[in-house]
């Protein structure tokens, strides 16, 4: 397996993502999942990364081959936001907890 795109990254499955998401919603004011494309360690693949209002970036990533696959892995009840000009180029979209 190629190296992870940032130190301490941990690949997770949708079941773990749902549990981490529920925990993050209890402990953070802002919880979101960034859908990313073509990270250096995962060329040509999509990744979803948990984001919170905490200081440090989350180490959790889910990987998929298509946008539809990675979207299907996300926890239910999220609201989609288009990328903005200020987002890094690898950001495709961000899904926020309601």
N, C-alpha and C positions, 0 to 999 in steps of 0.2 A: 504494500500500500504506500502511495506517495506521502510525503510529509504534509502535515496539516498546515493551513494557511496562516496560522498564528499560534504562538506559544500556548500550550495548555489546552488546545482544542480537543473536544470530545465528540465523536460521532454518536448520534442517538437515533432511536427509531420513533415512530409516531406515538407509541404508548408512553414512552418516557417523555416525549415532548409535551403530551397532554398533562402529565403529572407535574412537570417543571413549570408549565404555563399556569396551572392552577395555583401552585405555590407562589409564583412570581406575582400573580394578581392579588394575593393576600398581603404581600410585603412591599409592593412598589406602586407608586402613583401612576406610572406609565409602563405599559407592557406592550411589546410589539414583536413581530417577526419580519425580518428583512429577507426578501428573496433576492438572491445574488446569482450572477451568471459568470461563468468562465473564470473562476478564481485560479491563481497561478498553480496551486496544488491540484486543482480539479478542472483542467481545461475541457471545455465543451459540456460541462455539467452545471446543473442548478443546485443551489444550496439555500437552506433556510436557516437563519441565525436568530436566536432569541436575544432580544434587546429589552433592557429595563431602565428605569430612571436611576439605577445604581451607578456608581462611579466607574467601575471596571466593566469592560465588555464581557458578555457571556461567552463561555467557552463552547457552548452547545451548537452543533450543526447537524442538519439532516441533508442527505444528498439524494438527487434524482436525475434521471436522464432528460426529462421534459418538464416544461413549466406546469402543465396539468398535473403531473405526478407529484411535484413538490407542493403545489397548492392543495392537493388532496390529503397530504400528510399533516397540514396545519390543523391546530385545534379549532373546534367549531366556535362560532360567534364572533369572528373577527371582521373588521371593516377594512376594505382595501383602499389604499392611497397610492396614487400614481407617483412615480419618481419626480423629483424637482431638479432644477438646474444645479442646486447646491449639493445634491447627492453624488457620492463617488460613482465613477462609470460602471462599476460592477453591480450597482443596485438596480433591480428591475422594478420592484414595487415593495411597499411596506404594508403589512397588515396589523392594525391596532386592535387591542382588546376593547370591547365596549364598556 
